[in-house]
Amino acid sequence: MKKIISLCAALAMAGGMTAQTHTLDVNTTKVGAPIASTMYGIFFEDINYAADGGLYAELVKNRSFEFPNHFAGWDISGQVTLKDDGPFKKNPHYVRLAPSGHRDKYTMIENHGFFGMGVKGGQEYRFSVWARVPDGGTAKLWVDIVDNATMGDDQKIGNVGVEVKGKEWKKYTAIVKPNRTFAKAHLRVWGDAKVTTDVEHVSLFPVDTYKGHENGMRKDLAESLEQLHPGVFRFPGGCIVEGTDLATRYQWKNSVGPVEDRPLNENRWHYTFTHRYFPDYYQSYGLGFFEYFLLSEEIGAEPLPVVSVGLSCEFQNGAERSDAHVPVDQLQPYIDDVLDLIEFANGDPDKNMWAKLRADMGHPAPFNLKYVGIGNEQWGAIYPENLKPFVEQVRKKYPNIKIVGTSGPNSEGKDFEYLWPEMRKIGADLVDEHYYRNEAWFLGTPDAKKRWGNCGANRYDSYKRGKGEPKVFAGEYACHGDGKKWNHFNAALMEAAFMTGLERNADIVEMATYAPLFAHVEGWQWRPDAIWFDNLRKFNSCAYYVQQLYSVNKGTNVLPLTMQGKPVAGNPDQDGLFASAVLDKNTNEVIVKVVNTGDKPQPITLNLKGMKGNHTAQLITFHSDDLTAENTLEEPEKIVPKTSELTVTAPLQDITVPARTFYIYKIKK
Ligand code: AHR
């Protein structure tokens, strides 16, 4: 229903409150800095079972029997032996299923999945296995999807047979259709009662993955990413890029090529927090760099891979331990990894082996990589020392690739102050900043400024800009509520308020990515997170919706917006208000974002300078009466943005922004 909002109506909506009316001046004709297409993006790390057990749709854990405990995640019964001369060099283990010699004693292996396996009744699942009959001939494997938790009359909820023929290793596939939905299923593979059979890389995927890829992504989770319309996709971490030691850093070359031959790596989130310890958390690399690039392309985001700078995690090793860090004169293999990565993404398959591998994997066209991050949360003099030769060699060969450096793990302080000038000197194109901070930091309260210095929505107002100045990449941030109410509405509101400052400073902020992205409700190590899931369900958090609202309403250019001549950034005389405005040249809309973080409704006169008359508009409202409320698996849409149509009068329009509310006006010019 269309409505014209009058001042009287606004005051009535305000419930008789007598807060002072503020005037927000938006100059709709003074088109400011362009907003980078990368401005709002996503940051993916395999933390909280985000990859294996999450986005990566494989349902079998330890499918190649390569975990240090080779039967981790498996129950075995009968004559099962582990062997290590399998067909895949980097994953040599497999199991031999031999008959017991007794008719009633079965040989069987059963996989528990990741907190069980979520299967949907009536849907198809692709079972696959590499197998052979070592003595020749034919053997039959029976494959069951079972519910041995709720235990009906029959544990089997899906079943299929696979015939294995001959002494050579071959891949066999079969489709199995469970007859009902179950979140905690297991996969059982029975050996032939009479014939010894070897099995390796035992896998079960839903057929219905995102975009239908066989080695694909869980559809519902990938759709959440797509619906964020991210401009940039940073992967594969975070701390896992660095590794607890150099040997366990993320090595992208291990993550490409046939999945069966991608070696297992540990996942540091297995042991980082003893209060959330997950001894069965490893990286299969099934979701590897090819899949990351492909996903970037499919969700429309610029890929931003991050690579090791030859420094393993400084949190865990300090800057001193020489065995944890590669000396500058031994960095060449690490630098080659970056140069080869650029070829893998962009090179000509006829001229480069890594580009050829990309083509062989099904993507002859380049991925059009433009950015590369070198190092994550590094600090101290060792970082610029190591970074320098990377920058020199990448620049020389690929002058158009933008290099992202880091400013350490904190938003301020000694290391941060040291690194920014170093990044300038080295010529980094962007500097990655991280801040997991409380409400006061995001609001930029006077107390927070005393404690942390530069924080809140005017953080970037004072940043140097101009030729040669690196741009900002707010690469990891989230409001971590002091009261520890994870992912509640108030934390998201604080982020919305802060993000007006990112938008207002879009001339120097080129990218921003909330973190972390995903968490399994049973397997998290770190929270809050943007998207939560279990084996069958998901919900988008309030933080997710704030990211989405900014991303889909980012516009193309900043418009000047002030209150009494000042940016609206929660300054002490601004009654908890934050605001920013953009023009979208594509839709010819003026988009005004206003966040009222206060506990009173705020009457506002919107002064749309340069516009006249009535204009059709949309108002998007993100609000919850209960600040501690959050979305859950049971109530995934408890708090979601709501859109209404209205008419806005220009130049002067009176509005009232309810307490604790994020409003977005989209006004047709
Ligand atoms: O997002 C979780 C972790 O936080 C990242 O791995 C790291 O970069 C930061 O410390």
Residues whose N, C-alpha, C, O or C-beta is under 5 A from the ligand:
A	BS01	AHR	G238 C239 I240 E377 A515 P516
